[in-house]
Amino acid sequence: MRSSITPSSSTTRPRVPRRILAAGVAAGAVLAIAVPAMASAHVTVSPDELAAGDHGVLTFAFSHGCEESPTTSLRITMPDGLASVAPTVDSDWTIDVERGDDGLVSAVTYTAVAPVPNGLRGAVSMGIGLDEDSPEALAFPVVQTCETGSTEWTQLAEDGEDPHSLDAPAPVVHVGPASGDHTDHGAATGEDAAPDADAGDAAASDPTGIVLGSAGLVAGLAALVVSVLAYRRKA
């Protein structure tokens, strides 16, 4: 007599609907993009570190307008502790230089030839020379004027306060001790010199957006896991 073998039944796990997977992935993508976008919503300066008595080219960059209105100009006020300032000629901007009673540059206004739309990166630069006794931090207050409205990037962090927690922080350059062998980072020494403008990427000097973007991606993946587990419990 032949014995019949009944195949053992296997338990099939419920498949996760595509709409749940899509929702989880979309949540992660939104957080990964939106969080660093909020972190970069200010005017940055690069490089943000120089040595006392040194020379360099500072690049001020932004990628946002005033409540999404296109940017028309940037007015940058010079701090004490600068020996020289030479704005970089740029065909995308017209330049107006203000000088104090001592003859030194006190403020520079860059006016866009064509307004910079919200979401596109705009940048201006200037060559500067530092005094030997420059303070440890040089703040450059910026007034960003747009077709509609304006934003004053003038806030400074108190001792122990995270500058990224400020709503409208001023760009700050930190000054280290004089090295004794000053390096020319592309800027000429004199007030009327014409420095070579090599605009650096401001985002590279601020890792906050990368860190927060990673956190957003992790949060999105967590949301996906929670959605899958919730569906399995219902099943």
CORGIWO-V675214 format. One line per field, one symbol per residue. phi: phi as a letter, one per 20 degrees, with the letter a starting at -180 (. if undefined). psi: psi as a letter, one per 30 degrees, with the letter a starting at -180 (. if undefined). A space follows every 50 residues. Layout:
phi: ???
psi: ???
This chain:
phi: .feedegffdeeffffgfffffffffffffffeffffffefbedcbfdbb egnecadeddcbcbddlmegedbcddeeefodebbcgefbfececcddce fenefdbcdddffcgeffndedbcbbecceffdfffcdedgcdedcgcnb cdecfcffgnefffeffbfefcdedeffencfdeeodfeffefdfeedfe efffecfgfffffffffffffffffffffffffff
psi: kkkkkjkkkkkkkkkkkfeeeeeeeeeeeeeeeeefeeegilklkklgkl kkgllljkkkllhlajhgkkkflkjkkkllgkflkjkkkkffklkkkkka fgflkflkkkkkekkjlkfkkkkllkklkklfhklfkjkikkjjklejal kjifkkklkfkjfffkeikkkkkkkllkffikkjhfklelegljlkjijl jefffjfeeeeeeeeeeeeeeeeeeeeeeeeeee.
